[in-house]
Amino acid sequence: MFETLSQRIRAAVDKLRGRGRISEADLKTTLREIRMSLLEADVNFEVAKAFVNTVQEKALGTQVLESLTPAEQILTIVYDELVQTLGGEAKQPTLKSEGNLWFMVGLQGSGKTTTSGKLAAYYKSKGRRPLLVAADTQRPAARDQLRILGEKVGVPVLEVADGERPEVTARRLKEHLTFDYRDLVIVDTAGRLQIDEALMGELAKLKEVMRPSETFLVVDAMTGQEALNVSKTFDERIGVSGLILTKLDGDARGGAALSARHVTQKPIVFAGVSEKIEGLEPFYPDRLAQRILGMGDLQTLLEKAKAAELEGPLKAPGEITLEDLITQMRQMRKMGSFADILKMIPGMSRALPPGFTVDEKAINRLEAIVLSMTREERRDPRILNASRRKRIAAGSGTSVQEVNRLIKTFEETKSMMKSLAKQKGRGAFRNPFGR
């Protein structure tokens, strides 16, 4: 979502690299380009203006003009201000031992129901016992969707009836919890295609009766400036304790995501990063700022690797087989797309060409080729004669040339790894971190 913004900001700052000292005019030119980048990314005008003014004040106040590395110092100031714009310190919902009742509010189509299911899955994995409440009394389809999600994540769903009054819903929930103890109740409330009096009245009455401990507004990050109007209206009419941004994996300009917290003064607590049920992450302002500036996001990458359980016995380079390759590929896919993983590696985003993507279809073909082999062939590709390669190509829906290319690349990579291991053993390589 932030790829274009990231490229524009880095390009503006990079113009100062290699210079000695810079003038105040140079600084203003750079900040003008950054402001235009923010506006073109659909960042709210007042937010963009305040952002650039603060960066300028800090840059002048820290003697950046006298520095021998002005680009690095300005980038540091821009990073710090991005973190503050996004909320400063990460904020997560406070969970008590019991009595946690969360309202999910937002417009229809914002991803509210899906996010409710994702939250239930997330907290279930943390040892909580969630209950989902399908509280949309107008749309049976919304209740059906939540029931399906509940079945998928293994969490019970309490469904309201058409036109059910809030008092009845509250009583039914209390009765349910007496025989099925749950320490987190997530209520998926009604939504509309647009804000109207009927929706607000319904939500206000339900909130008055059920008294939720948290009220989260689910905001579609792809709706642009309209997301800010929605956020302000919901907060003024219903009262919101936090925001959850969805569709951060989309291709919109992303400015609303940068503006939402600043405009509403409500913390962003979670972000939806994929359509998968596990595609929900706690929101960390510093990590998103790092991604926007192409600095990578090593902490999230390590957490994803741990969650995906990327582990197993380490093998010497010469002992690695195609079977190991396919196992590691499957585990890495749990972490997200290969392109996203690469961009989380510090420095990699700057090294990749603009618009870089990984051909996931090519990776699927590679996987199909390996799976079309017998276990013996995967462990020892040297036995792959012409007839075997022809059979594998037919079984994987690829060509013999693709099979040959995979085997050749695999063998060359394994040989290179063996060579590097030998050189490292002779002390040719030193740890770049000096440890």
N, C-alpha and C positions, 0 to 999 in steps of 0.2 A: 504493500500500500504506500509506503513512504519512499519508494525507490527514487522517483524523480526529485522529490524534495532533498533527499540525501545527496544526490549527485550535484544539485544546484548549490547547496550550502558548501560542500567540499570544494567545488570549482571556484566559488567566490573567495574562500580562504586560501586556496592553493595559489592564487595570483600573488599572494604576499610572500610565498616561500622563496627562499634563496636571496631575499633582499636583506640589506643591513637594517637601517632604521627606516621607518615609514612616516609620512606626514599625516596630519589630521585629515587632510583631503583624501588621502588613500584610505584611511579608516572609514570615512563617511561613504566613500564609493563602495567599499566592501559591505558595509551595513545596509546600504541602499539595495544592493543585489540580494542580500539575505532577506530583507523585508519583502521584496518582490517575489522571492521564492516562496515565502510563507503565504502571501496573498494568493499566488497562483495555485498553492496547495489547498486553498479553501479555508485557510485559517481566518478566524474572525478579525476584522480590521482593527478593532481596539486592542485585541490581544497581540497582533503583529506589531502595532505601534508601540505598545508598552514593552514588548520583548526587546525590540531594537533600541529603544531609549535606555533601557536598563543596561544592555550590553555596552552601549556607548559610554554611559556614565562609569561603569566598572573599568572599561578599557582605559579611559582617560585617567581614572583614579589610581590605576596600578602601574602607570608609567609604561604602557605598552609601546608608546611612540619611541621611547628610549631603549627599548629592548632589542637585542640582537636576534631574537627568535619571535617576531611579532605574530606570525601565523599560528604557532603553537599556543601562544598565550591567548589569542583571540578565540581559538578553537576551545580552549579550556573554559573561557568565560561563557561562550555560547552553550557548551555542554552543561555547565552549572545552571544557567538560566533556563535551559530546556527542562532540566530535572525539576526546577521550581515551578515552571509553568504546568508541568504534568502532575504536580502534587507534592513534590519534595520527598518526604519519607513515605515508604509503602505503608498502606493502611489495609488491614484485614478485619473482617467482621469479628466482633467479640462473641465468643461462644461460652455460655454458662453450662453448668452440669446438666441443667434441664430448663424447660420453659423457653426454648429458642423457637420463635415463630417469625418467619421471614415472609414478607409480601414481595411478590414480583409484579411490577407494574410497567406499562409501556404500550405503545401502539401495536396494533395487529401487523404482523410481518417483521417486527424488529428482532425476532428470535427469542421471545420471552419464554415460550413453552419449552423449546429445545434447551435453553439455558437453565431452566428449572430442572430438567432431567440431568443435565451435565453437573449441576451443583450437587444433586443427590448422589451421583456416581462419585464425584470428587470427595465428598465428605464420608461416604460409605467406605472408601478406600483408606480414610484416616481413622476408621474405627467407630464412627458415629452410626446412629440408627435413624436414618431419615424417613419421613413420611411425606408423600406428595399429595397435595389437595388440588383437584381440578375444579376451580371455583368460577369458571365462566358459565353463567346461567343462560347465556344467549346462544352459544355456539357449541352444539354437541360434537362437532368435528374437533374442536380444541380439546375437549375432554377425552375423545378417542385417541388423539395424538399423545396426550400425556400418559394415558393408560398403556399404550404401546411402549413408550419410553420407559415407564416404570417396570414393565415386564423385562425389558432389555437389560436394565441395570440391577434387577432384583430388588426393587423397592416398592412397597405397597402404595396404592393410589386410592384416596377417598374422593369420590365424584359427587358433585352436587346434582340436583335435578333441575330441569328447565324451570326458570322463574323462582327458584328456591330463595327464601328470605334469609338475610344474614344471620338472624337470631337462630334459625333452624340449622344453618351450617355450623355455627359456633357450638350448638348443643351436640350435634352429631360428631363433631371433632372431639369434644370432651369425652363422649361415650366411647369413641374408638380408642382413645388413649388410655382408658381405664383397663381395657383387656389386652392392648397391644402397646407396650411402652415404647415411646419414641422420643429421642432427645433433640430432634431437629425437624420442624415442620415447615415445608416450603409450599407456599400458597401461590399457585399460578392464577392470577386474577384475570378479569375480562379485558379485552383490548378492542379497539376500533380502528378503522382505516384513518380516522382523523380525530382530533380532540373535540368532544362535544359535551354538553351539559349532562346528558344522560349517563355517560361514562364516568364523569367526575363525581356525580351524585352517588352512583352505585359504589364506586371505590371508597368514597368518604364514609358511607354508611357501614360498609364491610370493615373498614379500618377502625371505626368507632366501636364496633361490637367486638371484634377479635383482638384488638390492641396488640399489633405485632411489635416485636422487639427491634426489627430492622425493616426498612422499606427500600428496596433496590429498584432503581429505574433502569430498564434495559434499553440501551440506545444503539441503533443501527449506525455504525460508523460510516456507512456508505451514503447516508442521506444528506450529507453536507450540512450547510448552515441551518437547515430546517431542524436538525437534531438539537441545536441549541435552543430554539424556540420551544420545542417539545419539552426539553429538560427544565427550562425556567417555568413553564406552565404547570407541569406536574409537581414541581417543588413548591410553587406558590399555592396550589389548590389542594394537594394531598400531603405534602411533606415528604421529602426524600432524604435518606441517611447516607446513600452511596450510589454510585453509577456502575453499571456493567456494560462495557462496550463489546458489541458483537461484530463479526465479519471483518476483523482486522487482517484477515488473510486475503481480502478482496483487492481489486485493482483501482479503487477510487483514490482520490487525491489525499484523503486522510486528515485534512485540516480540522474537521469537526472533532476528531479525537484529541488533537492538541488544544482545542479551544474549550472543550466541554467542562473540564475541571475548573479552569480559570473563570468561566462565565457563571457557573453554578456555585462555585466554592464548595462542592461536594467531592469527596475522594472517589477515585476510580478504584474499585476493589478487585474486579476480575476483568479478563479480556478473552473473548472467543477468538481462537486462532485457526480453527478448522471446523468442518461439519461433523467430524467424528465425535463420539460421546465423550472421549477423553480430551477433546480439543478446547479445554478451558484452562486458563492459567491465572494464578494470582498476578495482579498488576504491579509491576515494579517500575516507577518513573525513571530510575537511573538506567535500567536495562533497555527500556525503549529509547531513551536518549542516546545510548551507545549504538543501538541499531541504526537510528536515524543518521548519525554522524559517521556510519561505516566503521565503528570501532569494534564490531563484533559483540557477542554476548556469551562469553565463556561460561558464566555461572549457570545460565539457563541450559546451555548445551550439556554441562556436567549433570544437572538435575534430570534432564531428559534421558541421558545415558544410564543413570542409576535406575530411573523408573522403568526403562526398557530392559533392564537387567542384562546389559552388555557385558557378559562375563563368560568365562570358560577357561580351560587349561591353555596356557600360552605354549605355542609351538615354535620350534626353530624355523627360520625362513624356508629351509629346504624340505620341511615336513608338511607345509601347508598344502591342502588339497582343495579341489573345487567344491567338495562337500563343506569344508570350513567356510569357503567364500559365500555359498548360498545361505548358510546359517547366520553369518554376520550381516548379510544384506537384509535378511528377514527381520533381524533384531533392530537394525538401523531404521527400518521403515516404521517401526513403532514410534520413532522420534519425530517423524514428519517427512516432508519431501527432502530429497538430497540437496536441492538448491538452497532450501532454508537452512539446512545443517551447515553447508559450506559458509553461508553468510554469517553464521554465529561465531566462526573462528576469527579471532582478532587479526585484522590486517587483510583477511581474504576478500572482504567486500571491495576494498580498494584495488586489489589485484585482478578481480574479475572484470571483464569488459562490460560496458553499459548494456542493459537488457539481457544479461546472461541468464540462461535457463538450462536445466538438465532435462534431457529427453527421457521422460519416465517410461515412454513406450519402448525405447531401446533397452532400458533396464529390464522391462518385463520380458523382452525377447531373450535377453541374456539368461534370465532366470528360467525361462521355458527350455532353453537349450540344455542347461545343466540338469534340470529335472527330467529331461528325456533320456539321460544317460543311466546306465545301471550303476549300482553302488561301486562295483569294481572299476568301472570306467571313470567315475568321479574321483576315485582315490589314485588312479594311475592312468592319466590321459595318454601315456605312451602306447597303450594297446589299441588306440583308436585308428584302425585302418580305414581305407576308403569306404568299404561297405558299411562299417559301423557309423561313420560320419554321415553317410547318406541316410541311414535309418534315423539318426538323431535329428537331422534337418527336417525329415518328413514328420517326425513325431512332434516337433516343436513349432511347425508351421513356418520355418525359416529356410535359409539356403545353406548349401554346403560351404559357400564362401564365408558366411557369418559364423558357422561352426569353426572353420579353420582360423578365422580372425580371433575368435575368443580364445582358442587353445594357444595360439601364438602369443597373444598379449599376456595371457596368464603365465606362460613359461618364461617370457622375458621379464615380467615383473618379479617372479620368484627368483630368477637369477640375479636381478639387480638387488633385491633384498638380501640375498646371501652375500653379495659383494660388499654392500654397505655394512653388514654385520661384521665381516672380517676386518674392514677398515676401522670400525669402531673399537673392535677388540684390540687393535694395534695402537689405539690412542689417537687416531687421526681425527676423531670428532670430539669436540668439547661441548659440554652443556652450555647453551647460550645464556642461561640464568646464573651460571657460575656456581652450581650446587653439585 
